[in-house]
Amino acid sequence: MSDPAPDLPPVEPRRAARSGGRAARVALRAAPLAEDLRPVRPGLPGGTYRPLTDDGIARIHAAALEALEVVGLSQAPASGVEAMTRAGAIQGEDGRLRYPRALVEDMLAKAARDITLCARDPKYDLHLAGSRVHYGTAGAAVHIVDPVTRSYRDSTVADLYASAQLVHHLDNVHFFQRTMVCRDIADNLAMDLNTLYAACAGTTKHVGTSFSEPAHVAPCFEMLHMIAGGEAAWRARPFVSNSNCFVVPPMKFAEESCIAMEHCIREGMPVLLLSAGQAGATAPAPIALAIVQAVAECLAGMVYVNAVSPGHPAIFGTWPFVSDLRTGAMSGGSAEQALLSAGCAQMHRFYGLPGGAAGGISDSKLPDMQAGWEQGITNVMAGLAGLNMVYEAVGMHASLLGFCLESLVLGDDILGQALRCVRGIEVTEDSVSIDAMKEACLGGPGHYLGSDQTLKLMQTEYVYPNVGNRMSPKEWNEADRPDLLEKAIERKNAILAKAGRMIDPEIDRAIRAKFPIHLP
């Protein structure tokens, strides 16, 4: 009779030990990654998608130069006429300014390239070079969208502030440009001041804003200097840019906006030269010719800026929109819009200038399936085309008339996936080595689950949604069928509950003593 078997260690402690080790590995994987190891991040290089051929680019460039020489632009303010004619523009008897090819080429040589849009926190600085891609907000929605009641109401300064706070805590939204109009503030100066205040109070990422009237620029700069810690500190790191609709398409300057732009240039503020014609309405219907007009208008803007201050940081904002030609209504979520923005990105890169255009706009009234496909397609195409600044990328509905906070949160997931597409597929000696295949197939487990390579790449190669649901139907049922909108509301509320005000309390009191701030 054999000796009795020795006592074996109990099974349960061994399972606990494995569970503890797994928990430790899960915790390690959940720890924040270094910025250069994150699977997606601001400034990933795009440019692999090219809807325009080299010949197409050359034709658009030539047509834009011809338009500037033959058609020109009208209604520049006297100060702009003086600056541009001094540089070499020609004012005809009809009052229109025309631009010889040599002038345009001279000003392009002087234009700022590889610029940095500063943030109050330097870790959020945006480096606009080559095909580096950044996604952010923009727009002037007049309504806030409530996806629960499925209703629209007037947008307020509190809504604007909440959108800035959300952007600050959403990793894939890289900058905050004004999202909506503060319709609860009747006075235009007070509205401009409160728009700027709410944006800066909500985030330390780069901010974009605009001004209702040229006279409002000076008091807004007083506030900016206070927030920055003085004029010198502001000029060293200007953390707000001016979104400037300097033209009224087709081919006409917007006088008051141009005067405001000149003031911003003198104050050291970067400017976005925004040409927003609507194809089939205020821009030609052919997509290529709509790009020609936008390029011509923005080239005139570059001449303007560099005639006033050579090398001043300016973004080439070819921003054409699309009409639904059946009705004339704007269609920001269309495939044609995606093509326009991608084509404009190629023109920015052709000139070697920092560029921006629209992406992510939805024509849908609510954050539904239509909004998802429209935001996904336009954002991915803009990113793949290497657009430096993708504006209006999240939150915008009803062709820019409505903004939705919950959609902003959902859009962060969309942008994460878009950025992963922009990053593309890295083919290196390690990434195509068949060692892992040999290990799994030749005497191994026959799969790659739990392998060292798989675990190593879980965080650095793959992107996971914060709100999106990847459960199986069985898991989904067992979890009481969680709803996407409910999860977005939950994340929105969690962010807003922890979000603080991003202006020092002492400076905040000084601002409130000087300006009519409406936020409590």
C-alpha positions in Angstrom: 0.0 0.0 0.0 1.5 3.3 -1.0 2.1 6.1 1.5 -0.8 8.6 1.8 -0.4 11.6 -0.5 1.1 14.6 1.1 -1.3 17.5 2.0 -1.8 19.7 -1.0 -2.2 23.5 -0.7 -5.8 24.5 -0.9 -7.1 25.7 -4.3 -8.8 28.9 -3.2 -5.7 30.8 -2.0 -4.0 30.0 -5.3 -6.9 31.5 -7.2 -6.8 34.5 -4.9 -3.1 34.9 -5.6 -3.7 34.8 -9.4 -6.6 37.2 -9.0 -4.4 39.6 -7.0 -1.7 39.5 -9.6 -4.2 40.1 -12.4 -5.7 43.0 -10.4 -2.2 44.5 -10.1 -1.7 44.2 -13.8 -5.1 45.7 -14.5 -4.2 48.6 -12.2 -0.8 49.0 -13.9 -2.6 49.2 -17.3 -5.1 51.7 -16.0 -2.4 54.1 -14.8 -1.9 57.1 -17.0 0.6 56.7 -19.8 3.4 59.0 -20.7 2.2 61.4 -23.4 4.5 59.9 -26.1 3.1 56.4 -25.3 -0.6 57.2 -25.6 -2.2 55.6 -28.6 -3.8 58.9 -29.6 -2.8 62.4 -28.7 -2.8 66.0 -30.1 -0.8 66.7 -33.2 -0.7 63.2 -34.7 0.4 63.6 -38.4 -2.2 63.0 -41.0 -2.1 63.6 -44.7 -2.5 60.0 -46.1 -5.9 60.9 -47.7 -5.6 63.1 -50.8 -8.9 63.8 -52.7 -7.0 66.3 -54.9 -4.3 65.2 -57.3 -1.2 67.2 -57.7 -2.5 68.5 -60.9 -5.8 69.4 -59.2 -3.9 71.4 -56.5 -1.9 73.3 -59.2 -5.1 74.1 -61.1 -6.9 75.4 -57.9 -3.8 77.5 -57.0 -3.7 79.0 -60.5 -7.4 79.8 -60.5 -7.2 81.4 -57.1 -4.4 83.7 -58.3 -6.3 84.6 -61.4 -9.4 85.4 -59.3 -7.3 87.7 -57.1 -5.9 89.5 -60.2 -9.1 89.7 -62.2 -12.0 89.8 -59.7 -10.3 91.1 -56.5 -12.1 91.9 -53.3 -14.3 94.9 -52.4 -15.1 96.9 -49.3 -11.8 96.8 -47.4 -11.7 99.5 -44.6 -9.5 102.5 -45.3 -6.8 101.2 -43.0 -6.7 97.9 -44.9 -6.7 99.6 -48.3 -3.7 101.7 -47.1 -1.8 98.8 -45.8 -2.4 96.5 -48.8 -1.8 99.1 -51.5 1.4 100.1 -49.8 2.4 96.4 -50.1 1.5 96.3 -53.8 -2.2 95.7 -54.1 -4.0 97.8 -56.8 -7.2 99.5 -56.2 -9.3 100.0 -59.3 -11.8 102.6 -60.2 -14.5 100.2 -59.0 -13.0 100.3 -55.5 -12.0 96.7 -55.6 -8.5 95.6 -54.5 -6.6 93.4 -56.9 -3.6 91.3 -56.1 -0.7 90.7 -58.6 0.8 87.2 -58.4 4.2 88.6 -57.3 2.5 90.3 -54.3 0.8 87.1 -53.2 4.0 85.2 -53.5 5.9 87.8 -51.6 3.5 87.8 -48.7 3.4 84.0 -48.7 7.2 84.1 -48.2 6.7 86.4 -45.2 3.8 84.4 -43.6 4.3 82.6 -40.3 4.7 78.9 -40.5 5.1 76.2 -37.8 3.3 78.4 -35.3 2.3 77.5 -31.8 -1.1 78.4 -30.4 -0.4 78.8 -26.7 -2.6 77.6 -23.9 -2.5 78.9 -20.3 -1.2 75.5 -19.3 1.7 74.8 -21.6 0.9 71.1 -21.8 -2.0 72.0 -24.0 0.0 74.1 -26.5 -0.9 73.3 -30.1 2.0 73.0 -32.5 0.7 73.7 -36.0 3.3 72.3 -38.4 3.0 70.1 -41.5 0.1 67.7 -41.2 -0.3 67.7 -37.4 -4.0 67.3 -36.5 -5.9 68.9 -33.7 -9.6 68.6 -33.0 -11.7 71.2 -31.1 -14.9 73.1 -30.9 -16.2 76.2 -32.6 -19.4 77.8 -33.8 -22.1 80.3 -32.7 -25.1 78.0 -31.9 -28.1 80.0 -30.7 -29.8 77.0 -29.1 -28.9 74.3 -26.5 -30.1 70.8 -27.4 -31.8 68.8 -24.6 -31.6 65.2 -25.9 -33.8 63.9 -23.0 -36.8 66.2 -23.7 -35.9 66.4 -27.4 -36.2 70.1 -27.3 -34.3 73.3 -28.1 -33.9 76.4 -26.0 -31.9 79.6 -26.1 -28.2 79.1 -25.1 -26.9 80.9 -22.1 -23.5 81.9 -20.6 -23.9 79.1 -18.1 -24.2 76.6 -21.0 -21.1 78.1 -22.6 -19.2 77.8 -19.3 -20.3 74.2 -18.9 -19.1 73.4 -22.5 -15.7 74.9 -21.7 -15.4 72.8 -18.5 -16.3 69.7 -20.3 -13.7 70.3 -23.0 -11.1 70.8 -20.4 -11.6 67.3 -19.2 -12.1 65.5 -22.6 -8.7 64.3 -23.8 -9.5 64.1 -27.4 -10.9 67.7 -27.7 -7.7 69.7 -27.9 -8.9 73.3 -27.9 -12.0 75.4 -27.0 -13.4 77.9 -29.5 -16.6 79.5 -28.5 -19.5 77.1 -29.1 -22.6 79.2 -28.6 -24.0 82.6 -28.2 -24.9 83.9 -24.7 -28.5 84.8 -25.6 -29.3 85.6 -22.0 -27.1 88.7 -22.3 -28.7 91.5 -24.4 -25.8 94.0 -24.4 -23.3 93.1 -27.1 -20.2 94.3 -25.1 -21.3 92.4 -22.0 -21.9 89.4 -24.2 -18.3 89.5 -25.7 -16.8 90.0 -22.2 -18.8 87.2 -20.7 -18.0 84.9 -23.6 -14.3 85.4 -23.1 -14.6 85.1 -19.3 -16.7 81.9 -19.4 -14.2 80.3 -21.9 -11.2 81.2 -19.8 -12.9 80.3 -16.5 -13.8 76.8 -17.9 -10.5 75.7 -19.4 -6.8 76.3 -19.6 -6.6 74.9 -23.1 -6.2 77.3 -26.0 -9.3 79.4 -26.5 -10.8 81.0 -29.6 -13.3 83.9 -29.6 -14.7 86.7 -31.8 -15.9 90.2 -31.2 -19.3 91.7 -32.1 -17.8 95.2 -32.7 -14.3 96.7 -33.1 -14.9 98.9 -30.0 -15.2 95.7 -27.8 -11.7 94.5 -28.5 -9.9 96.9 -26.1 -12.0 96.1 -23.0 -11.6 92.4 -23.7 -7.9 92.8 -23.9 -8.0 94.5 -20.5 -9.6 91.4 -19.1 -7.1 89.1 -20.9 -4.1 91.0 -19.4 -5.6 90.6 -16.0 -6.0 86.8 -16.5 -2.5 86.5 -18.0 -0.9 88.5 -15.2 -0.1 91.6 -17.2 0.4 92.7 -20.8 3.9 91.4 -21.0 2.8 88.0 -19.9 0.0 88.0 -22.4 2.3 88.9 -25.3 4.8 86.2 -24.3 2.1 83.5 -24.4 -1.1 84.7 -26.1 -3.6 81.9 -25.1 -6.6 83.2 -27.0 -7.0 83.6 -30.8 -9.4 85.7 -32.8 -11.8 83.8 -35.0 -12.3 86.4 -37.6 -14.8 86.3 -40.5 -12.8 88.9 -42.4 -14.7 88.3 -45.6 -18.4 88.2 -46.6 -18.3 85.7 -49.5 -18.2 86.1 -52.4 -15.0 88.2 -52.5 -15.9 91.0 -50.2 -14.2 92.2 -47.1 -16.2 92.5 -43.8 -15.2 96.0 -42.8 -15.9 95.9 -39.0 -14.3 92.4 -38.7 -11.2 93.6 -40.5 -10.9 96.6 -38.2 -11.2 94.2 -35.2 -8.6 92.0 -36.8 -6.1 94.8 -37.1 -6.6 95.7 -33.4 -6.0 92.0 -32.5 -2.8 91.9 -34.6 -1.5 95.0 -32.8 -2.3 93.3 -29.5 -0.3 90.2 -30.4 -3.3 87.9 -30.8 -3.1 85.1 -33.4 -5.9 85.3 -35.9 -8.0 82.7 -37.8 -8.7 84.0 -41.3 -12.2 82.5 -41.7 -13.7 82.3 -45.2 -17.1 80.6 -44.8 -18.8 80.7 -48.2 -21.7 78.2 -48.8 -21.3 76.2 -52.0 -24.3 76.8 -54.2 -25.2 80.0 -52.3 -22.4 82.4 -51.4 -19.7 80.1 -53.1 -19.8 78.3 -56.4 -21.6 75.0 -56.5 -18.7 72.9 -57.9 -16.6 71.6 -55.0 -13.3 72.5 -56.7 -14.4 76.0 -57.5 -15.8 76.5 -54.0 -12.2 75.7 -52.8 -10.8 78.1 -55.4 -12.9 81.0 -53.9 -12.0 80.1 -50.3 -8.3 79.9 -51.2 -8.5 83.2 -53.0 -10.2 84.9 -50.1 -7.7 83.5 -47.6 -4.8 84.4 -49.7 -6.1 88.0 -49.7 -6.3 87.7 -45.9 -2.7 86.5 -45.7 -1.7 89.6 -47.8 -3.7 91.8 -45.4 -2.2 90.3 -42.2 1.4 90.4 -43.5 1.0 93.9 -44.9 0.0 95.0 -41.4 2.5 92.9 -39.5 4.9 90.6 -41.4 5.0 87.1 -39.9 2.1 87.6 -37.6 0.6 84.2 -36.6 -2.5 83.5 -38.8 -4.4 80.4 -39.6 -5.4 79.8 -43.2 -9.1 79.3 -42.5 -10.6 78.0 -45.8 -13.9 77.0 -44.3 -16.4 76.5 -47.2 -19.8 75.0 -46.3 -22.2 73.0 -48.4 -25.8 73.7 -49.5 -28.4 71.0 -50.0 -29.1 72.2 -53.6 -32.7 71.0 -53.4 -33.6 73.5 -50.7 -30.6 75.9 -50.3 -30.2 74.8 -46.6 -26.8 74.3 -45.2 -25.6 70.7 -45.0 -22.6 70.5 -42.7 -22.8 66.7 -42.2 -22.7 65.8 -45.9 -20.0 63.8 -47.8 -19.5 67.0 -49.9 -18.6 68.9 -46.7 -16.1 66.2 -45.8 -14.5 66.5 -49.3 -14.4 70.3 -49.1 -12.6 70.3 -45.8 -10.2 67.5 -46.9 -9.4 69.4 -50.1 -8.8 72.6 -48.1 -6.3 70.7 -45.9 -4.3 69.8 -49.0 -4.2 73.4 -50.1 -3.0 74.5 -46.6 -0.2 72.0 -46.9 0.6 73.1 -50.5 1.3 76.6 -49.2 3.0 75.3 -46.1 0.7 77.4 -43.9 -1.2 76.4 -40.7 -4.7 75.7 -41.7 -8.2 75.1 -40.3 -11.6 74.1 -41.5 -14.8 72.6 -40.3 -15.5 68.9 -39.5 -17.9 67.1 -37.3 -21.0 69.2 -37.9 -24.2 67.3 -37.9 -27.5 68.2 -39.7 -29.3 65.9 -37.2 -31.2 67.7 -34.5 -30.2 65.1 -31.8 -27.3 62.9 -30.9 -28.6 59.9 -32.9 -27.3 57.6 -35.6 -27.3 60.3 -38.2 -25.2 62.5 -36.0 -22.8 59.6 -35.4 -22.2 58.9 -39.1 -21.9 62.5 -40.0 -19.5 63.4 -37.2 -17.5 60.2 -37.8 -17.1 60.6 -41.5 -16.2 64.3 -41.6 -13.8 64.1 -38.7 -12.0 61.1 -40.0 -11.6 62.5 -43.5 -10.4 65.9 -42.2 -7.9 64.2 -39.9 -6.6 61.8 -42.6 -6.1 64.8 -44.9 -3.8 66.4 -42.3 -6.0 69.4 -41.3 -4.1 71.2 -38.6 -7.2 72.6 -36.8 -10.5 70.7 -37.2 -13.1 73.2 -35.8 -16.7 72.4 -34.8 -15.7 68.8 -34.5 -18.0 67.9 -31.6 -21.3 69.0 -30.1 -22.8 70.8 -33.2 -26.3 70.0 -34.4 -28.9 71.3 -36.8 -26.2 72.6 -39.2 -24.6 74.8 -36.4 -27.9 76.1 -34.9 -27.8 73.8 -31.8 -25.1 72.7 -29.4 -25.5 69.6 -27.2 -23.4 69.0 -24.1 -24.1 65.3 -24.1 -23.1 65.2 -27.8 -19.8 66.8 -26.8 -19.1 64.0 -24.4 -20.1 61.4 -27.0 -18.0 63.2 -29.5 -14.9 62.6 -27.4 -15.2 58.9 -28.2 -15.7 59.6 -31.9 -12.5 61.8 -31.9 -10.6 59.0 -30.1 -11.4 56.6 -32.9 -10.8 59.3 -35.6 -7.3 60.0 -34.1 -6.6 56.3 -34.2 -7.4 56.3 -37.9 -5.1 59.3 -38.3 -2.3 57.6 -36.6 -2.5 54.7 -39.0 -0.6 51.5 -39.0 3.1 51.5 -38.0 5.1 48.9 -39.9 8.4 48.2 -38.1 10.7 45.3 -37.8 9.1 44.4 -34.4 5.5 44.9 -35.6 5.8 42.4 -38.5 8.1 39.9 -36.7 6.5 36.4 -36.8 8.0 35.4 -33.4 4.6 35.8 -31.7 3.0 33.6 -34.4 5.6 30.9 -33.9 5.2 31.0 -30.1 1.4 30.7 -30.4 1.1 28.2 -33.2 4.1 25.9 -32.7 3.4 24.1 -29.5 1.8 27.2 -27.8 -1.7 27.8 -26.7 -3.0 28.5 -30.3 -4.1 32.0 -29.5 -2.7 35.4 -28.5 -4.9 36.1 -25.5 -2.8 37.1 -22.5 0.5 36.9 -24.4 3.2 39.4 -23.4 2.9 41.1 -26.8 -0.9 41.5 -26.5 -0.7 42.9 -23.0 2.1 45.3 -23.9 0.0 46.7 -26.8 -3.3 47.0 -25.0 -2.7 50.6 -24.0 -0.3 51.9 -26.6 -1.8 50.5 -29.8 -5.5 50.3 -29.0 -8.1 53.0 -28.1 -11.1 52.3 -25.9 -14.3 54.3 -25.7 -15.3 56.0 -22.5 -19.1 55.9 -23.2 -19.4 53.5 -26.2 -20.7 50.0 -25.3 -18.8 46.9 -26.4 -20.7 44.4 -24.3 -22.1 41.1 -25.7 -25.9 41.0 -25.8 -25.8 38.7 -22.8 -23.6 41.0 -20.8 -25.7 44.0 -21.9 -28.9 42.3 -20.6 -27.2 41.3 -17.3 -26.1 45.0 -16.9 -29.8 46.1 -17.2 -29.3 47.2 -20.8 -27.4 50.4 -20.3 -28.3 53.3 -22.7 -25.7 55.3 -24.6 -27.3 58.6 -23.8 -27.7 57.8 -20.1 -24.0 57.0 -20.0 -23.2 60.3 -21.7 -25.3 62.2 -19.2 -23.6 60.3 -16.3 -20.1 61.2 -17.6 -21.2 64.8 -18.3 -22.5 65.2 -14.7 -19.4 63.5 -13.2 -17.1 65.9 -15.1 -19.1 69.0 -14.2 -19.3 68.0 -10.5 -15.5 67.9 -10.2 -14.7 70.8 -12.6 -13.4 73.9 -11.0 -13.1 77.5 -12.1 -9.8 78.1 -13.9 -9.2 81.7 -12.9 -7.4 82.6 -9.6 -10.0 83.8 -7.0 -8.2 87.1 -6.4 -8.0 87.8 -10.2 -11.6 86.7 -10.5 -12.7 89.3 -7.8 -10.8 92.0 -9.7 -12.4 91.1 -13.0 -15.9 91.1 -11.4 -15.2 94.5 -9.9 -14.3 95.9 -13.3 -16.6 94.1 -15.7 -20.3 93.0 -15.7 -19.8 89.2 -15.2 -23.0 87.3 -15.3 -21.8 83.9 -14.1 -22.4 83.5 -10.3 
